[in-house]
């Protein structure tokens, strides 16, 4: 599973600081996710809520 947060941030022209502010998630956690750490489900929910996305918009599944 690949988390697409970096790509979403790029397309929306958002910085780590802005995503942190919108989601209430620490900048270090946002940075870790952008660098490949797989977040917990509640973190994905907070990101989706803060960026007005569905959770499924945040990842690319490896299942074919």
N, C-alpha and C positions, 0 to 999 in steps of 0.2 A: 504494500500500500504506500503510495506516495502522497504526501501532503502538499497541496498546491498553494500554500499561503504566500510564498515568495512571488509566484506568478500573479496571484490576485492583487497583492500589494503593488506590483509593478504596473498592472493594468489600471488600477485605481489611483496610481501616483501617491501611495501612502508610505510613510516612513514607519519604522519600528516604534518610534515614540507615539505617533498618531494612532497606530493600531493598539498599542498599550492603553492609551487614553480611552479609546472607543470601547474597548473590551474589559478593561479593569484587570488585565493580565500583566504581570511584570515584564518590563522590556527584556530582561534576561531570558524569560521563557519564550517570548516571541522570537528572539534571536536563535534560541536552541531549536525551535520548530523550523525556522527558515534554514537551519544548517542540518536538518535531517532527523532530529529527535521526533519520535512518534508521541504525540500528546495523549493525555487521558481523554475519555469521552466528554467529561464535564468541561474540559478546556476547549474542546472542539465546539461544544454547545455555546460557550461564552463567546468564542470568536465568531461563530455564525450569527448569533444574536447581535453582536456589536457591529458587524459589517453588513447586516441585513441580507444574509445568505442562508441557504439550506446547508445542513451538515454535509450532505452529499456533494455540494459544490466545492468542498474543501479538500477532497481527496480523489485520487485516481486508483481504482481497484486493480489488483493483479489478477483477479479472477476473470477468465475469458468465457 
